[in-house]
Amino acid sequence: MKVSGIILLVFAVLNLLVAIMAASSGAPADAISSKFSGFFMLSVIGGLLYFFGSKKHKRNQGEQQATKGRESFVKRIWAVY
């Protein structure tokens, strides 16, 4: 999810550049407004995917560290016996 969010954010920036170039070259207003709305949609979706992907990644890392802590606790108990 995190990688796809980054990819969508890159596409959003490229779409913004196209909208700026279209505005400077005198393209119709409909084309410019559709490029700007595409930029906003891609940036919102990409930002959400990146945010929730990194949140999921942090949660998975926390679970892995908790599992390692339990395993070392069990090994210490068995070492005593």
C-alpha positions as CSV (number, residue, x, y, z in Angstrom):
1,M,0.0,0.0,0.0
2,K,2.8,2.4,0.9
3,V,4.6,1.9,-2.5
4,S,1.4,2.3,-4.5
5,G,0.7,5.5,-2.6
6,I,4.1,6.9,-3.5
7,I,3.5,5.9,-7.2
8,L,0.2,7.8,-7.1
9,L,1.8,10.8,-5.6
10,V,4.4,10.8,-8.3
11,F,1.6,10.7,-10.9
12,A,-0.1,13.5,-9.2
13,V,2.9,15.7,-9.4
14,L,3.4,14.9,-13.1
15,N,-0.3,15.7,-13.6
16,L,0.2,19.0,-12.0
17,L,3.1,19.8,-14.2
18,V,1.0,19.0,-17.3
19,A,-1.8,21.2,-16.0
20,I,0.7,24.1,-15.5
21,M,2.1,23.6,-19.0
22,A,-1.4,23.5,-20.5
23,A,-2.3,26.7,-18.7
24,S,0.8,28.5,-20.0
25,S,0.2,27.3,-23.5
26,G,-3.4,28.6,-23.7
27,A,-5.3,25.3,-23.6
28,P,-9.0,25.3,-23.0
29,A,-10.2,25.9,-19.5
30,D,-12.0,22.5,-19.4
31,A,-8.7,20.7,-20.0
32,I,-6.9,22.6,-17.4
33,S,-9.6,22.1,-14.8
34,S,-9.7,18.4,-15.5
35,K,-5.9,18.1,-15.0
36,F,-6.1,20.0,-11.7
37,S,-9.0,17.9,-10.4
38,G,-7.0,14.8,-11.4
39,F,-4.0,16.2,-9.5
40,F,-6.2,16.6,-6.4
41,M,-7.8,13.2,-6.6
42,L,-4.4,11.4,-7.2
43,S,-2.8,13.3,-4.3
44,V,-5.6,12.5,-1.9
45,I,-5.8,8.8,-2.8
46,G,-2.0,8.5,-2.8
47,G,-1.6,10.3,0.5
48,L,-4.2,8.1,2.1
49,L,-2.6,4.9,0.8
50,Y,0.8,6.1,2.0
51,F,-0.5,7.1,5.4
52,F,-2.3,3.8,6.1
53,G,0.5,1.7,4.5
54,S,3.0,3.2,6.9
55,K,0.6,2.8,9.8
56,K,0.2,-0.9,8.9
57,H,4.0,-1.3,8.6
58,K,4.6,0.2,12.0
59,R,1.9,-2.1,13.5
60,N,3.5,-5.2,11.9
61,Q,6.9,-4.2,13.3
62,G,5.5,-3.8,16.8
63,E,3.9,-7.3,16.6
64,Q,7.2,-8.8,15.4
65,Q,9.1,-7.2,18.3
66,A,6.5,-8.4,20.8
67,T,6.8,-11.9,19.3
68,K,10.5,-11.9,19.7
69,G,10.1,-10.8,23.3
70,R,7.8,-13.7,24.1
71,E,10.1,-16.1,22.4
72,S,13.1,-15.0,24.4
73,F,11.0,-15.2,27.6
74,V,10.0,-18.8,26.8
75,K,13.7,-19.7,26.1
76,R,14.7,-18.2,29.4
77,I,12.1,-20.2,31.2
78,W,13.1,-23.4,29.5
79,A,16.8,-22.7,30.2
80,V,16.0,-22.6,33.9
81,Y,14.5,-26.1,33.8
